[in-house]
Amino acid sequence: MTTLEKSSLEVLREALEVLDSGFNALPDHSPLPDLGALREVLLATAERLQDNYPYQHPLYAGQMLKPPHPIARLAYMLAMWINPNNHALDGGRASSAMEKEAVAQIAAMFGWQTHLGHLCGGGTIANLEGLWVASRLHPGQKIVASAQAHYTHSRLCGVLGIPFETVATDQRARMDIAALEKLLESGEIGTVVVTLGTTATGSVDPLPAVLSLRERYGFRIHVDTAYGGYFTLVDNLDAPARAAFDQIHQADSIAIDPHKHGLQPYGCGCILFKDPAIGTLYQHDSPYTYFTSDELHLGEITLECSRAGAAAVGLWATQRLLPLEGGGVFAGELSQARDAARALHQRLANDSRFLAPFAPELDIVVWAIDGENASQASQRAHAVFDACAAQHLHLALVKLPASLLPDTAIEWDQETITCLRSCLMKPEHLAWLDPIWTILDQATASVYSTS
């Protein structure tokens, strides 16, 4: 039995020969590692890595974790034989060009032909740069995000010294527009963070309504779609989510994580700005870095300095194999993940043991286990989580406020309820839905019989 893809390793050896042939003009230099010592340590490393959840398997349906696509993994490994640095062009000429091409393709996916953008370490750094630019353009004004937005926004505003406030959500965990307008009336808001795909529930904030408010109040819009951004390509979104993604081109800045649905290894985020003139805010000088070319060095438009060129190589190769286009293979696999989430929610909604408060907008499903009160329901959720794990089905847990489960007979003896949560982000989750449901059904039955 095997769960790890290994057949592509021979392709890597062939590609290494092609890469090496590009340096034939150099004198021979073939350093040989101590293979015996290397083997001993690497095998020990492999044994240590066995202490992990099986992120590669369809029965892992918990957090937003899965291995990168084989082409991303191979291209990243190939680049590591030379280890380019995409800060300055002399650190990574080819990989810098590949980064610009790959980022332009992501911008085009959102409808931007003109933009300023680059890769970064992940969604946190992408959002940091978006909020930093916002603070430079609207100094002293508040930044707001929904109560279900990622916690990084309040934390980053603390780092940047920017006043921050949360906006209440509606019953589907989306930003409440009436609550937002009430805050805007103060005249203190410079930037609204709109989340298209919250990490807790996969909810999509109503961007069209926020855009209408911008016409009256003149604030900046930063879209955090680190998790959900690639769903703009799919053909099976519900109308409100579709409307939000269709208007994303009207945002001022966008954060997206290719190391989530973009099939990349960790360490690959992306920040995009609609106005290329934003680059002047990054302007700085380095007396020993930017001398090899008059072209733009990526380090001149980033807050990070050294950055892995291998991340750009992996992304470029992936987008060459799987173009970012509606109706393509990549979009089709995202659509399968969304279908899996909808199918699981339907089963949950038809079973009286479960409380599925709202249908998924992307591929994240959240549900509670029924109980007399919130504390019993929470205890049952923990027990089902453990019982599923004992049968190799790995889910996740999330605490939600009572406001997101308003139409239940549960007695609210505490302010929050612990729910089960599943990120069905692998296309094969659709085919594995029956085994997933069988384990969940059996685990829930065993918990009910003892509580």
C-alpha positions as CSV (number, residue, x, y, z in Angstrom):
1,M,0.0,0.0,0.0
2,T,1.3,3.5,-0.8
3,T,-0.1,7.0,-0.3
4,L,2.8,9.1,-1.4
5,E,3.4,9.8,-5.1
6,K,7.0,8.8,-6.1
7,S,6.8,8.0,-9.8
8,S,7.8,11.5,-10.8
9,L,11.3,11.4,-9.3
10,E,12.8,10.1,-12.5
11,V,11.5,13.2,-14.3
12,L,13.4,15.3,-11.8
13,R,16.7,13.5,-12.6
14,E,16.1,14.2,-16.3
15,A,15.4,17.8,-15.6
16,L,18.5,18.1,-13.5
17,E,20.6,17.0,-16.5
18,V,19.0,19.7,-18.6
19,L,19.7,22.3,-16.0
20,D,23.3,21.2,-15.5
21,S,23.9,21.4,-19.3
22,G,23.3,25.2,-19.1
23,F,26.6,25.6,-17.3
24,N,28.8,23.5,-19.6
25,A,31.1,26.4,-20.3
26,L,32.4,26.3,-16.7
27,P,35.4,24.3,-15.5
28,D,34.3,20.9,-14.0
29,H,33.2,21.1,-10.4
30,S,31.3,18.1,-9.1
31,P,31.1,18.2,-5.3
32,L,30.2,14.7,-3.9
33,P,28.4,14.5,-0.6
34,D,29.1,11.7,1.9
35,L,26.2,9.5,0.7
36,G,26.4,7.2,3.7
37,A,26.0,10.0,6.2
38,L,23.4,11.7,4.1
39,R,21.4,8.5,3.8
40,E,21.5,7.9,7.6
41,V,20.3,11.3,8.4
42,L,17.6,11.4,5.7
43,L,16.2,8.1,6.7
44,A,16.0,9.3,10.3
45,T,14.3,12.4,9.0
46,A,11.7,10.3,7.2
47,E,11.0,8.4,10.3
48,R,10.5,11.6,12.3
49,L,8.1,12.9,9.6
50,Q,5.8,9.9,10.1
51,D,4.6,11.7,13.2
52,N,2.1,13.7,11.1
53,Y,-1.5,13.6,10.1
54,P,-1.9,12.1,6.6
55,Y,-2.4,15.4,4.8
56,Q,-2.0,13.6,1.5
57,H,-4.9,11.2,2.0
58,P,-8.6,12.0,1.2
59,L,-9.5,10.9,4.8
60,Y,-7.7,14.0,6.0
61,A,-10.5,16.5,5.7
62,G,-9.7,18.8,8.6
63,Q,-7.5,21.9,8.2
64,M,-6.6,23.6,4.9
65,L,-3.6,21.3,4.4
66,K,-2.6,19.2,1.4
67,P,0.7,18.5,-0.4
68,P,1.7,20.6,-3.4
69,H,1.0,19.4,-6.9
70,P,3.8,17.1,-8.2
71,I,4.9,19.8,-10.8
72,A,5.2,22.4,-8.1
73,R,7.2,20.0,-5.9
74,L,9.5,19.0,-8.7
75,A,10.1,22.5,-10.0
76,Y,10.8,23.8,-6.5
77,M,13.3,21.0,-5.9
78,L,14.9,21.6,-9.3
79,A,15.5,25.2,-8.4
80,M,17.0,24.3,-5.1
81,W,20.0,22.9,-6.8
82,I,21.1,26.5,-7.5
83,N,18.9,28.2,-4.8
84,P,18.0,31.6,-6.5
85,N,17.1,34.6,-4.5
86,N,14.4,36.8,-6.0
87,H,15.4,40.0,-4.2
88,A,17.7,41.3,-6.9
89,L,18.2,40.3,-10.5
90,D,21.7,39.0,-10.0
91,G,20.3,36.7,-7.3
92,G,17.8,35.1,-9.6
93,R,17.5,36.3,-13.2
94,A,15.3,33.5,-14.5
95,S,13.3,33.0,-11.4
96,S,12.6,36.8,-11.1
97,A,11.2,36.8,-14.7
98,M,9.2,33.7,-13.9
99,E,7.8,35.4,-10.8
100,K,6.7,38.5,-12.8
101,E,5.0,36.2,-15.4
102,A,3.2,34.1,-12.8
103,V,2.0,37.1,-10.7
104,A,0.7,38.7,-13.9
105,Q,-1.3,35.6,-14.6
106,I,-2.9,35.8,-11.1
107,A,-3.6,39.5,-11.6
108,A,-5.3,38.7,-15.0
109,M,-7.4,36.0,-13.2
110,F,-8.9,38.9,-11.2
111,G,-9.3,41.1,-14.3
112,W,-6.2,43.3,-13.9
113,Q,-4.0,43.7,-16.9
114,T,-2.2,46.6,-15.2
115,H,-1.0,46.0,-11.7
116,L,1.9,46.0,-9.2
117,G,2.5,42.8,-7.4
118,H,4.9,40.2,-6.1
119,L,5.2,36.9,-4.2
120,C,5.9,36.8,-0.5
121,G,6.1,34.4,2.4
122,G,2.4,33.9,2.7
123,G,-1.0,35.5,3.3
124,T,0.2,37.1,6.5
125,I,2.9,39.0,4.8
126,A,0.6,39.8,1.8
127,N,-1.9,41.3,4.2
128,L,0.8,43.1,6.0
129,E,1.9,44.9,2.8
130,G,-1.7,45.6,1.9
131,L,-2.4,47.2,5.3
132,W,0.9,49.0,5.3
133,V,0.1,50.7,2.0
134,A,-3.4,51.5,3.3
135,S,-1.9,53.2,6.3
136,R,0.5,55.2,4.2
137,L,-2.4,56.4,2.0
138,H,-4.8,57.1,4.8
139,P,-2.6,57.9,7.8
140,G,-4.2,57.8,11.2
141,Q,-7.5,56.3,9.9
142,K,-9.0,53.1,11.1
143,I,-8.9,49.7,9.3
144,V,-12.0,47.5,9.8
145,A,-12.6,43.9,9.0
146,S,-15.5,41.5,9.9
147,A,-15.6,39.6,13.2
148,Q,-15.0,36.4,11.2
149,A,-12.0,37.8,9.3
150,H,-8.6,36.2,9.9
151,Y,-7.1,37.2,13.3
152,T,-4.0,38.4,11.4
153,H,-5.6,41.7,10.5
154,S,-6.0,43.0,14.1
155,R,-2.6,41.6,15.0
156,L,-0.9,43.3,12.0
157,C,-2.6,46.6,12.7
158,G,-1.1,46.3,16.2
159,V,2.3,45.8,14.7
160,L,1.8,48.7,12.3
161,G,0.3,51.0,14.9
162,I,-3.0,51.4,13.0
163,P,-6.3,51.7,14.9
164,F,-8.5,48.6,14.1
165,E,-12.1,47.7,14.7
166,T,-14.2,44.6,13.9
167,V,-17.5,44.7,12.0
168,A,-20.4,42.4,13.2
169,T,-21.4,39.6,10.9
170,D,-24.8,38.3,9.6
171,Q,-26.1,34.9,10.3
172,R,-24.0,33.4,7.5
173,A,-20.7,34.7,9.0
174,R,-20.4,37.5,6.4
175,M,-19.8,41.1,7.1
176,D,-23.0,42.9,8.1
177,I,-23.5,45.9,5.8
178,A,-25.7,47.9,8.1
179,A,-23.1,47.5,10.9
180,L,-20.4,48.6,8.5
181,E,-22.2,51.7,7.4
182,K,-22.8,52.7,11.0
183,L,-19.0,52.6,11.6
184,L,-18.4,54.5,8.3
185,E,-20.6,57.3,9.5
186,S,-18.0,58.3,12.0
187,G,-15.6,59.4,9.1
188,E,-12.7,57.6,10.8
189,I,-12.5,54.6,8.5
190,G,-9.8,54.7,5.8
191,T,-9.8,51.0,4.7
192,V,-12.3,48.1,4.7
193,V,-10.9,44.6,4.6
194,V,-13.3,42.4,2.6
195,T,-12.8,38.7,3.1
196,L,-13.7,36.4,0.2
197,G,-13.4,33.1,1.9
198,T,-13.0,33.2,5.7
199,T,-10.8,30.6,7.1
200,A,-13.2,29.5,9.8
201,T,-16.4,29.0,7.7
202,G,-15.5,29.8,4.1
203,S,-17.9,32.8,4.1
204,V,-17.7,35.4,1.3
205,D,-18.3,39.0,2.4
206,P,-20.7,41.0,0.2
207,L,-18.2,42.9,-1.9
208,P,-20.8,44.5,-4.2
209,A,-22.6,46.2,-1.2
210,V,-19.2,47.4,0.1
211,L,-18.4,48.9,-3.2
212,S,-21.7,50.8,-3.1
213,L,-20.7,52.2,0.3
214,R,-17.3,53.2,-1.1
215,E,-19.1,55.6,-3.5
216,R,-20.5,57.5,-0.6
217,Y,-17.7,57.3,2.0
218,G,-14.5,57.1,-0.1
219,F,-12.5,54.5,1.7
220,R,-10.0,52.0,0.4
221,I,-10.9,48.3,-0.2
222,H,-8.3,45.6,0.6
223,V,-9.6,42.1,-0.4
224,D,-8.3,39.2,1.7
225,T,-8.9,36.2,-0.5
226,A,-5.9,34.3,0.7
227,Y,-8.0,31.2,1.0
228,G,-10.8,31.6,-1.5
229,G,-9.3,33.6,-4.4
230,Y,-9.0,30.8,-6.9
231,F,-12.7,30.1,-6.7
232,T,-13.2,33.0,-9.0
233,L,-12.6,30.4,-11.8
234,V,-15.3,27.9,-10.8
235,D,-18.7,27.6,-12.4
236,N,-20.7,26.3,-9.4
237,L,-20.8,29.2,-6.9
238,D,-24.1,30.4,-5.5
239,A,-25.2,33.8,-6.7
240,P,-24.0,36.0,-3.8
241,A,-20.5,34.5,-3.9
242,R,-20.4,34.7,-7.7
243,A,-21.4,38.4,-7.5
244,A,-18.6,39.1,-5.0
245,F,-15.9,37.4,-7.1
246,D,-17.1,39.1,-10.2
247,Q,-16.5,42.5,-8.6
248,I,-13.0,41.8,-7.2
249,H,-11.4,43.8,-10.0
250,Q,-12.8,46.9,-8.4
251,A,-10.7,46.4,-5.2
252,D,-7.6,48.5,-4.5
253,S,-5.4,45.6,-3.3
254,I,-5.7,41.8,-3.1
255,A,-4.0,39.1,-1.0
256,I,-4.0,35.5,-2.2
257,D,-2.2,32.4,-1.1
258,P,-0.9,30.1,-3.9
259,H,0.3,27.8,-1.2
260,K,-3.4,26.9,-0.4
261,H,-5.6,26.3,-3.5
262,G,-2.8,27.3,-5.8
263,L,-1.1,23.9,-5.2
264,Q,2.2,25.3,-4.0
265,P,4.6,24.4,-1.1
266,Y,4.3,26.7,1.9
267,G,6.1,30.0,1.6
268,C,4.2,31.3,-1.5
269,G,1.8,34.2,-0.9
270,C,1.0,37.1,-3.3
271,I,0.0,40.7,-2.9
272,L,-1.5,42.7,-5.8
273,F,-2.2,46.4,-6.1
274,K,-4.4,47.9,-8.8
275,D,-2.4,51.1,-9.1
276,P,1.3,50.5,-10.1
277,A,2.1,54.0,-8.7
278,I,2.0,52.3,-5.3
279,G,5.6,51.2,-6.0
280,T,6.8,54.7,-5.0
281,L,5.8,53.9,-1.4
282,Y,8.4,51.1,-1.4
283,Q,11.2,53.3,-2.8
284,H,14.5,52.7,-1.1
285,D,18.2,52.3,-2.1
286,S,20.6,49.5,-1.5
287,P,24.2,50.4,-2.4
288,Y,25.3,46.9,-3.3
289,T,22.1,45.2,-4.5
290,Y,20.4,46.8,-7.5
291,F,23.4,47.5,-9.8
292,T,23.3,44.7,-12.3
293,S,20.3,45.9,-14.4
294,D,18.2,49.0,-15.0
295,E,15.1,46.8,-14.9
296,L,12.9,46.7,-11.9
297,H,14.3,44.5,-9.2
298,L,11.6,42.8,-7.2
299,G,13.3,43.8,-4.0
300,E,12.5,47.4,-4.9
301,I,8.7,46.7,-4.5
302,T,8.6,44.4,-1.5
303,L,9.0,44.7,2.3
304,E,10.8,41.4,2.4
305,C,14.4,41.2,1.3
306,S,15.7,37.7,0.5
307,R,12.9,35.5,-1.0
308,A,13.0,32.0,-2.3
309,G,13.2,32.0,-6.1
310,A,12.2,28.4,-5.9
311,A,8.7,29.5,-4.9
312,A,8.4,31.5,-8.1
313,V,9.7,28.6,-10.2
314,G,7.2,26.2,-8.6
315,L,4.3,28.6,-9.2
316,W,5.3,29.3,-12.8
317,A,5.6,25.7,-13.7
318,T,2.2,24.9,-12.1
319,Q,0.4,27.6,-14.0
320,R,2.1,26.5,-17.2
321,L,0.8,23.0,-16.7
322,L,-2.6,24.1,-15.2
323,P,-3.5,27.5,-16.6
324,L,-5.7,29.8,-14.6
325,E,-8.7,29.7,-16.8
326,G,-12.4,29.0,-16.4
327,G,-13.3,25.6,-17.8
328,G,-9.8,24.2,-17.5
329,V,-8.5,21.3,-15.5
330,F,-7.5,23.4,-12.5
331,A,-10.9,25.1,-12.3
332,G,-12.6,21.8,-12.7
333,E,-10.8,20.3,-9.8
334,L,-11.8,23.3,-7.6
335,S,-15.4,22.8,-8.7
336,Q,-15.2,19.1,-7.6
337,A,-14.0,20.3,-4.1
338,R,-17.0,22.7,-4.0
339,D,-19.4,19.9,-5.1
340,A,-18.0,17.7,-2.3
341,A,-18.7,20.4,0.3
342,R,-22.3,20.9,-1.0
343,A,-22.9,17.2,-0.9
344,L,-21.6,16.8,2.6
345,H,-23.7,19.7,3.8
346,Q,-26.8,18.2,2.2
347,R,-26.3,14.9,4.1
348,L,-25.7,16.8,7.4
349,A,-28.8,19.0,6.8
350,N,-31.0,15.8,6.4
351,D,-29.8,14.2,9.6
352,S,-31.4,15.3,12.9
353,R,-28.2,14.6,14.9
354,F,-26.5,17.5,13.1
355,L,-27.0,21.2,13.0
356,A,-25.7,22.6,9.7
357,P,-26.4,26.4,10.2
358,F,-25.6,27.5,6.6
359,A,-24.7,26.0,3.3
360,P,-21.0,26.3,2.3
361,E,-20.1,29.1,0.0
362,L,-16.7,27.5,-1.0
363,D,-15.4,24.2,0.2
364,I,-15.5,24.5,4.0
365,V,-18.3,22.8,5.8
366,V,-19.2,23.6,9.5
367,W,-21.7,21.7,11.6
368,A,-22.7,21.2,15.2
369,I,-23.7,18.0,17.0
370,D,-27.2,18.4,18.5
371,G,-27.5,18.6,22.3
372,E,-29.7,19.9,25.1
373,N,-27.4,22.9,25.5
374,A,-24.3,24.4,24.0
375,S,-21.9,22.8,26.5
376,Q,-23.2,19.3,25.8
377,A,-23.2,19.9,22.0
378,S,-19.5,21.1,22.3
379,Q,-18.6,18.0,24.3
380,R,-20.2,15.8,21.7
381,A,-18.3,17.6,19.0
382,H,-15.0,16.9,20.7
383,A,-16.0,13.2,21.2
384,V,-17.0,12.8,17.5
385,F,-13.7,14.4,16.5
386,D,-11.8,11.9,18.5
387,A,-13.9,8.9,17.4
388,C,-13.5,9.8,13.7
389,A,-9.7,10.2,14.2
390,A,-9.6,6.7,15.7
391,Q,-11.0,5.5,12.3
392,H,-8.5,7.6,10.4
393,L,-10.9,10.4,9.4
394,H,-9.4,13.6,10.5
395,L,-11.7,16.6,10.9
396,A,-11.2,20.0,12.6
397,L,-13.0,22.0,15.3
398,V,-14.1,25.6,15.4
399,K,-15.8,27.7,18.1
400,L,-18.7,29.8,16.8
401,P,-20.8,32.5,18.5
402,A,-24.4,31.8,19.3
403,S,-25.4,34.4,16.7
404,L,-24.5,32.0,13.9
405,L,-26.9,29.3,15.1
406,P,-30.0,31.4,15.9
407,D,-32.7,29.0,14.8
408,T,-32.0,26.0,17.1
409,A,-33.5,24.6,20.2
410,I,-30.2,24.5,22.0
411,E,-30.0,26.2,25.4
412,W,-27.2,28.8,25.3
413,D,-25.5,28.1,28.7
414,Q,-22.3,29.5,27.2
415,E,-21.5,32.2,24.6
416,T,-19.9,29.9,22.0
417,I,-20.4,26.4,20.7
418,T,-17.7,24.1,19.4
419,C,-18.5,22.8,15.9
420,L,-16.9,20.3,13.6
421,R,-15.3,21.7,10.5
422,S,-14.1,20.2,7.3
423,C,-12.0,21.7,4.5
424,L,-12.8,19.5,1.4
425,M,-10.0,21.0,-0.7
426,K,-8.9,17.9,-2.5
427,P,-10.8,17.1,-5.7
428,E,-10.8,13.4,-4.7
429,H,-12.9,14.3,-1.7
430,L,-15.9,14.1,-3.9
431,A,-15.3,10.4,-4.7
432,W,-14.5,9.7,-1.1
433,L,-17.6,11.2,0.3
434,D,-19.3,7.8,1.0
435,P,-16.4,6.5,3.2
436,I,-16.1,9.8,4.9
437,W,-19.8,9.8,5.7
438,T,-19.8,6.2,6.9
439,I,-17.1,6.9,9.5
440,L,-18.8,10.1,10.6
441,D,-22.1,8.3,10.9
442,Q,-20.6,5.5,13.0
443,A,-18.6,7.9,15.2
444,T,-21.6,10.0,15.9
445,A,-23.7,7.0,16.7
446,S,-21.1,5.8,19.2
447,V,-21.0,9.2,20.9
448,Y,-24.8,9.4,21.1
449,S,-24.9,5.9,22.7
450,T,-22.7,7.1,25.6
451,S,-23.8,10.6,26.2
